[in-house]
Amino acid sequence: MLPEATHDEVARFNAIAHLNAFLAQKVTPTIGRAYEGRAGQAFRNRHGRAPADRKDVAETIGNDPAYQTWSTLRRNSMEMRQQAGRSLVLRQAATLRDRAAALNEGAATLHLDPALPLPRYLTAIDTHLMPGGYTNEGLEGDVSSAANYDAGFFATVGGSGGPWNNACGRALVDWLQKEVPDFKPKRIVDLGCGLGHNTLPLRELFPEAEIIAIDVAAPMLRYGHARARSLGVDDVYFRQEDATATSLEARSADFVFTTMVLHETSYDALPKLLAEAQRLLRPGGLTLHLEQPPYRGMGPLEQFMRDWDGRHNNEPFWTALHQTSLPDVLARVGFARDQIFETRCIAPARNAAADRKTEDFGRAPNWYAVGAWQAA
């Protein structure tokens, strides 16, 4: 299902990926040095103390040339990534649409609901600077936004997602294998599956389980379902539903998860999504949510730097989520405190040759995770 790229289009994506690597490896360290040196000293001279929080850091470093150079180049790299992806997919939008339609034709495993109301937090902004966000459709049966996301993800993360852009899913599988080797869920639900990058690794681990991938964005589901079938996976169900209120029956799932979804919801939607996970789980079931780490325990400079996506990459809930105690939210929606936990999920190495070719570009393939067991 990947769009076909010319030599120049491939070179353009490679250039953007290496720009991101340069920013992470060479430019980012200059911000820390400026913060500890000239910018930090200027703040201490003005206030007689060190910066105490993100607001202080903004005053300290926000107007410094090191930060401004990094921020400007990073915003430009994000815009170039979208320009490269959109120009790649739009010239073959009809072809991609038809290819997906052919793969999806007659499949009982794809269910779309044209009448489903789309959440405003997804439709009101161009998430990740992607025109129209995840839900935009320019022609009937469109898959352009998903194809853009799939093709451009490499440049955004510098290849750290691996050849199938599924490092998060592989990290989840690795955690399950190591931490709960005897866990054998019969029904698995992925809330906010996108195009299913991180859903399909679960099929490899649990070949007998029923897997249901849920998202509100029809283009993502059309493309994701077709992508799965093109990879030989024809028994994962892709359903267009709101992850905060699915049609699935209560106490019907053994494992409910999300991967890098919570920061793209909203203050109102977050507890509803976690409450839906609680509603779906059978006694003894597990929910696990992989995300960027909370700001708890981070220094003010790291918090300020991580805030960049909320300020400049059209991710308005980013900061609020990372200030939120997800264990507290899980407790409020009904999980027992002694069944809630925090952990890390790390994507395993594929092989030595692949590792030598894969850079993390400042975004190491490991994630904070918060989870809970449903009380018996």
LINQUI-V547854 format. One record per backbone hydrogen bond with DSSP energy under -1.0 kcal/mol. CO is the residue of the C=O (numbers start at 1). NH is the residue of the N-H. E is the energy in kcal/mol with one decimal. If there is no record, write none. Layout:
# LINQUI-V547854
{{CO | NH | E} {CO | NH | E}}
This chain:
# LINQUI-V547854
{{6 | 10 | -2.4} {7 | 11 | -2.4} {8 | 12 | -2.0} {9 | 13 | -2.1} {10 | 14 | -2.5} {11 | 15 | -2.4} {12 | 16 | -2.0} {13 | 17 | -2.5} {14 | 18 | -2.5} {15 | 19 | -2.0} {16 | 20 | -2.4} {17 | 21 | -2.0} {18 | 22 | -2.6} {19 | 23 | -2.6} {20 | 24 | -2.3} {21 | 25 | -2.9} {22 | 26 | -2.6} {22 | 27 | -1.5} {23 | 28 | -2.8} {27 | 30 | -1.3} {28 | 31 | -1.4} {28 | 32 | -1.1} {29 | 33 | -1.8} {30 | 34 | -2.2} {31 | 35 | -2.6} {32 | 36 | -2.3} {33 | 37 | -1.7} {34 | 39 | -1.7} {34 | 40 | -1.2} {37 | 41 | -2.7} {38 | 42 | -2.1} {39 | 43 | -1.9} {40 | 44 | -2.5} {41 | 45 | -2.4} {42 | 46 | -1.8} {43 | 47 | -2.7} {44 | 48 | -2.4} {53 | 57 | -2.1} {54 | 58 | -2.4} {55 | 59 | -1.7} {56 | 60 | -2.4} {57 | 61 | -3.4} {58 | 62 | -1.6} {61 | 64 | -1.7} {64 | 68 | -2.6} {65 | 69 | -2.3} {66 | 70 | -2.0} {67 | 71 | -3.1} {68 | 72 | -2.4} {69 | 73 | -2.3} {70 | 74 | -2.5} {71 | 75 | -2.5} {72 | 76 | -2.4} {73 | 77 | -2.4} {74 | 78 | -2.1} {75 | 79 | -2.3} {76 | 80 | -2.8} {77 | 81 | -2.2} {78 | 82 | -1.9} {79 | 83 | -2.5} {80 | 84 | -3.0} {81 | 85 | -2.4} {82 | 86 | -3.0} {83 | 87 | -2.3} {84 | 88 | -1.6} {85 | 89 | -2.3} {86 | 90 | -2.8} {89 | 92 | -1.2} {90 | 93 | -1.1} {92 | 96 | -2.7} {93 | 97 | -2.5} {94 | 98 | -2.5} {95 | 99 | -2.4} {96 | 100 | -2.5} {97 | 101 | -2.5} {98 | 102 | -2.2} {99 | 103 | -1.8} {100 | 104 | -2.3} {101 | 105 | -1.4} {104 | 107 | -2.2} {109 | 238 | -3.3} {111 | 240 | -2.5} {113 | 116 | -2.0} {119 | 122 | -1.6} {119 | 123 | -1.4} {120 | 124 | -2.6} {125 | 127 | -1.3} {126 | 129 | -2.3} {127 | 130 | -2.2} {130 | 133 | -3.1} {139 | 142 | -1.7} {143 | 147 | -2.5} {144 | 148 | -2.7} {145 | 149 | -2.2} {146 | 150 | -2.8} {147 | 151 | -2.6} {148 | 152 | -2.4} {149 | 153 | -1.4} {152 | 156 | -1.9} {153 | 157 | -2.3} {154 | 159 | -1.5} {157 | 160 | -1.5} {159 | 162 | -1.9} {161 | 166 | -1.2} {162 | 165 | -1.7} {166 | 170 | -2.5} {167 | 171 | -2.4} {168 | 172 | -2.0} {169 | 173 | -2.4} {170 | 174 | -2.5} {171 | 175 | -2.2} {172 | 176 | -2.3} {173 | 177 | -2.5} {174 | 178 | -2.1} {175 | 179 | -3.3} {176 | 180 | -1.6} {180 | 183 | -2.1} {186 | 210 | -3.2} {187 | 254 | -2.4} {187 | 255 | -1.6} {188 | 212 | -2.8} {189 | 257 | -2.3} {190 | 214 | -2.9} {193 | 196 | -2.2} {196 | 200 | -1.7} {199 | 202 | -1.7} {200 | 203 | -1.0} {200 | 204 | -1.1} {201 | 205 | -1.4} {202 | 206 | -2.8} {206 | 209 | -1.3} {210 | 188 | -3.1} {211 | 237 | -2.6} {212 | 190 | -2.6} {213 | 239 | -2.9} {214 | 192 | -2.0} {214 | 193 | -2.5} {215 | 241 | -1.5} {217 | 221 | -1.8} {218 | 222 | -2.9} {219 | 223 | -2.1} {220 | 224 | -3.1} {221 | 225 | -2.7} {222 | 226 | -2.0} {223 | 227 | -3.2} {224 | 228 | -2.5} {225 | 229 | -2.2} {226 | 230 | -2.4} {227 | 231 | -1.2} {228 | 233 | -3.0} {229 | 232 | -1.5} {237 | 213 | -4.0} {238 | 111 | -2.6} {239 | 215 | -2.0} {239 | 241 | -1.0} {242 | 245 | -1.9} {253 | 282 | -2.9} {254 | 286 | -2.7} {255 | 189 | -2.6} {256 | 288 | -1.6} {257 | 191 | -2.3} {258 | 290 | -2.3} {261 | 264 | -2.3} {262 | 265 | -1.5} {266 | 270 | -2.5} {269 | 273 | -2.7} {270 | 274 | -2.1} {271 | 275 | -2.3} {272 | 276 | -2.0} {273 | 277 | -1.9} {274 | 278 | -1.9} {275 | 279 | -2.4} {276 | 280 | -2.2} {277 | 281 | -1.4} {279 | 251 | -2.4} {280 | 252 | -1.2} {280 | 253 | -2.7} {282 | 285 | -2.5} {285 | 374 | -3.3} {286 | 256 | -2.1} {287 | 372 | -2.1} {288 | 258 | -1.5} {289 | 370 | -1.9} {290 | 260 | -2.9} {291 | 368 | -1.4} {295 | 298 | -2.4} {299 | 303 | -2.1} {300 | 304 | -2.3} {301 | 305 | -2.6} {302 | 306 | -2.5} {303 | 307 | -1.7} {305 | 308 | -1.4} {307 | 311 | -1.7} {308 | 312 | -3.1} {309 | 313 | -1.5} {313 | 128 | -1.0} {315 | 318 | -1.8} {317 | 321 | -2.6} {318 | 322 | -1.9} {321 | 324 | -1.6} {322 | 295 | -3.1} {324 | 326 | -1.1} {325 | 329 | -1.7} {326 | 330 | -2.6} {327 | 331 | -1.9} {328 | 332 | -2.2} {329 | 333 | -1.8} {330 | 335 | -2.2} {331 | 334 | -1.2} {336 | 339 | -2.1} {337 | 340 | -1.5} {339 | 373 | -1.7} {341 | 371 | -2.7} {343 | 369 | -2.4} {345 | 367 | -3.1} {351 | 355 | -2.6} {352 | 356 | -1.8} {360 | 363 | -3.0} {364 | 366 | -2.7} {365 | 347 | -2.7} {367 | 345 | -2.8} {368 | 291 | -2.9} {369 | 343 | -2.8} {370 | 289 | -2.2} {371 | 341 | -2.4} {372 | 287 | -2.5} {374 | 284 | -2.6}}
